[in-house]
Structures are given as C-alpha cells and as structure tokens.
Amino acid sequence: MSTHLRSHDWFGKKNKDGIIYRSWMKNQGMPTDMFDGRPVIGICNTFSELTPCNAHFRDHAEAVKRGVLEAGGFPLEFPIMSLGETLLKPTAMLFRNLAAMDAEESIRGNPIDGVVLLTGCDKTTPSTVMGAASVGLPTIVVPGGPMLNGRYKGQTIGSGTHVWKFDEDMKTGKMSQEEVEYAESCMSRSIGHCMTMGTASTMAVMVESLGLTLSGASAIPAADSRKKVMAQLSGRRIVEMVKENLTIDKILTREAFENSIKVNAAVGGSSNFIIHLTAIAGRIGVELNLEDFDTLGSKIPLLLNLMPSGSYLMEDFYYAGGLPVILNELKKELHQNVITVTGKNHHENIAGNTECYNEDVIAKYEAPIKPEAGCVVVKGNLATNGAVIKPSAATPALMKHTGRAVVFESIEDYNARIDDPELDIDETCVMVLKYVGPVGYPGMPEVGNMALPKKILEKGIKDMVRISDGRMSGTAYGTAVLHVSPESAIGGALALVQNGDMIELDVEKRLLQLHVSDEELAIRKEAWLAPKPAATRGYVSMYIKHVMGADKGADLDFLQGSSGSVVTRDSH
C-alpha cells in the first residue's frame, strides 16, 4: 500500500481542522472507524433525469459502494454537471470542457484517494476522464451500458441511426406522424445510452481499449444484471488500485492511445472519438495529432457489424463476445505490454474469454466486413489543418467527387432553405455549412450530416457530399466531411466558399480542395468580416475566447496538462 493517503490530510488531522472535516461528515451517520485511514473512494456520478442515458446511475452508484465497502474502502458519492446529448442546447459539446473542470476540481479539492467515474451519454465519458487525468489519482470507469435493441414492426431499429431514416421517410410520405411516435417508443425501450455504435458506445469502447475499465465492461446492456456486477467489481478494484498506487498516468500511455485508435477503427467507431481522445491526450501529456488517427487507424479492417456502419446493435455485440473478441482478433496490431486498471495487460485480461459466438456480428481479422474502416484525414486549401471523414459510414462512389458548392451561411440559413423547391441543387452538388465550429456555433454541434433536400430524397437519392466545420452524430451515416479546420468563424477558407465554387474530395489522395485561385481567396479574405461573438459574458464567452481548434481536441487552452492532486492549504 502507498505510504500516504491524500484523505489523511483531511481526516487524519489532530487539530481543529480535523474536527471540522470529521464532525460534519458524521451528520450522515458515519461511525468514527470510517476515518481510521482506509482509502476514501470518490464516486463521480453523472446521474441526471435530464440525461436520459444516465438516469439509472443511482443503482450503479450503490453497486459501486458495495464493492468499495467489501474491499475495505470508504465510498463517497458526489455529483458533477451531467451532459445530456438529447436535450441540452445549443449542444452538449459546448459544455464538455465545463464538466471536465467540474470533475477536476471536485476530485482535487476533496479527500479522495481514488475515483470511480460513472459515465454513459456521449460527453460524460470524455469530460470526466479529462478531469481525472488532470488530477492523476487512481481512476476506474464504469460505463452505463447501452439500451436493449429497438424493435419496430418486426425489424431491428437503432437509436439515432433510425432517427435520420424516420425523418427521411416522413419527408417523402413513407411514414405518418403517428407511426413515427409509435416507433420512438420502440426505439428507446430500456434504460441506457444509444445501442448503435454511436458516440456513447464509442466512448465506452474507448475507455475499455485504453485500459480504464474492467475487461468486457463496454458492451454489457444497461438493463442486464451483469452491468451491476461489473460496477460492484469495479468498486472492489479501485480500492486495490489505491493500495497499489496505480494512477491514471501509468495507464494512459502513448501505446494505450495507439491501441485505442486501432480498436476504434475495427468497431466502426464515431468520428467524435478523434476530438475526445485528442483532448484526453492533451490532459495527460501524450503527443497526439490528427494524422495519427489516419496513419494508425485508416488501414485497420472493420470487424464489427454494427449500425451505422453495419446491421446489428450493441446487445448483439455483447452476446457475440464483446470487446475481448475484437482485442483478440487485433492482437497482432496492438501493443501487448500496456497496463490496465487490473494491473495486467489486455492479453492477460481476456485470456479464456475470446470465443466469438456470432461471426455475423464480429468478423475474423482475415475475413473482415470491410478491409479498411478507420477515419481518414483530408487536407487541402479548404482545410489546411485537416478535416475528417468516416468511410465506413459513407458512400463508396462519393469518395472521389467534384461538385458545385451550395452554401448555407448558418444553421438558420440551412433550416430555412433546405426544402425550398427553388433551391438550386442537384445530387452532384456539394453541400457546405459554415459557422458551426467550436467558436462559430459555439460548441461544434452534430449538424454536419445535413439532411438532404426533400426534392433530392424524392428522387431516391440517399447521400451527397456534405462539408462543415461541425460534427456528426456517431449514430449517423453519409459522406460527411467534418471538423474542417481552421473553422469559418476565425477566418478559415470555409468562410470564403461561395455558391458555384467547385470543390474536390478525393479520400484516397487525402485531398479536400477548393478550386479557387489563391489570388481570389485573398480578395475574399480581405472583404470577409468576422461574425460577432455569440456571448460576451459567462462561461460561453470564456469558451469562445479560449477554445482550441477541432484538430487540437477543442479543449480550452488553459486546461491543457495537469495540476496534480496536491492541495496545501486548509479551508479554516
């Protein structure tokens, strides 16, 4: 066991400060022997009824507490800001960094020796991991789990992915409003987060592949009793991690990040993975750039047949064997000697649990679903710092395409004109949406997979090239070029695109090029006026002034790195 516990600097004091720290805790009915030097475990709970994906976390917290007590620890649950992707306006991404600050300061400022992060909906996972990484204590993540499979009129439907399909069907008269309302209930029929390989499931896979969860944790459905078992076992394990001084920085190495990039490609993970993993790396001090995601991930085969890149859902993934099967199939690609929360490496963790029970869901490395699956980084004069595209969710025929730009100057402009019969657009055009990046929206919302015009959908066309400095939901699909950097709101070339300009996308050549001369772009830049900031006070104003580009993870510049866990001054 480590020679000194942080919590002793609170509860072990023999002066007035010690009396204050212990006495007020005792009003909750805690006996004196709880303060005898046993490890204090903070349970960071992102529960909220406004975050439907995390609304079952009260039960998970109790399961973790049981495990902590069984292992001889002292569990203390605390809340932080919860980010619900489905309700929070203007976008949960705007507040990811605020929640990370909340997590960091709550962990650092309290008598905590180790922390359990209860995560689920998209931003609750990266925000809490970012905060914990900047403190550096022993840390374990308990993912909340996906919903059970959706079922509608005999077919399997996936959360998020089928939202876009239902919307298209309403526009073209294939579904009535009443049918859609019934389908909604069939889609979201249990506790848990999106059961497609959307961002929430991607984040669960991310933390397991990084080594921050117990083996197999990412795919267990939220409604399955084995999810509570995993939570209880995690409570036991965090106490041991404190005794072993197994801190988060010993797990989050460069090799762990490289493993995670390759695993994300193999499961067809969300493009949002890039922005969140980059932000976590910036907190822990690991050098990670946009090209790493292409170099390490773009040639990895797709092994998981899940929506939106495939046909199945997370419940099927779990029954097929879960992430241990993927890790085993990728064993020749992954760094083996990378420590995880168990104190062992992935190879040791998955021993005896690598059998695949459904090869329609999880394919063999030698016979993949698609030969190449990872996100690709494209550059050119339209994105000098890079942009990303997810080929596994795109249309192969559009991977090399040149088309006429149809420009939307804002999300309001897009909403107002997209279904206008007079809109000058056909399926060969390239849809361009400006001012939806980190600064421009602000917060970089999931609007990059712009719905196609009604008149295009009525022709039976399901996909077009779409370009923006925003993001796309991990549940979505389509040939969407995202995260264009520099963004339009700070004067990136995207701001200078005009209707009728020709834009070339060539994924194989990693090219995104605006066919406008440098001289003409210079003239346009001279005439360009920066938009007024969306806010002049409060957190949003601070965010706009300090947020870094998408290629840097969109963290706040002053949050990069770590401040450690030491707090030297008392409160009285």
ABEGO torsion letter per residue (X at the ends): XBABBAAAAAAABABAAAAAAAAAAAAAGBBAAAAAGBBBBBBBBABBAABAAAAAAAAAAAAAAAAAAAAGBBBBBBBBBBBBAAABOABAAAAAAAAAAAAAAAAAABBBABBBBBBBBAAAAAAAAAAAAAAGBBBBBBBAEBBBBBBBGGBBBBBGAAAAAAAAAAAAGABBAAAAAAAAAAABABBEBBABBBAAAAAAAAAAAAGABBBGAAABBAABAAAAAAAAAAAAAAAAAAAAGBBAAAABBAAAAAAAAAAAAAAGBBAAAAAAAAAAAAAAGBBBBAAAAAAAAAABBBABBBOAABABBAAAAAAAGEAAAAAAAAAAABBABBBBAAGBBAAAAABGAABBABAAABBBAABBABABABBBBBBEAABAAEBBBBAAABBAAAABBBBBBBBBABAAAAAAAAABAABBBBAABBBBBBGABAAAOBGGBBAABBBBBAAAAAAGBABBBBBBABBBBAABBEBBBBGBOBBAAAGBAAAABBBGBBBBBBAAAGBBBBBBBAAAAAAAAAABBBBBBABABEAAAAAAAABBBAAAGGBBAAABEBAEABBABBAX
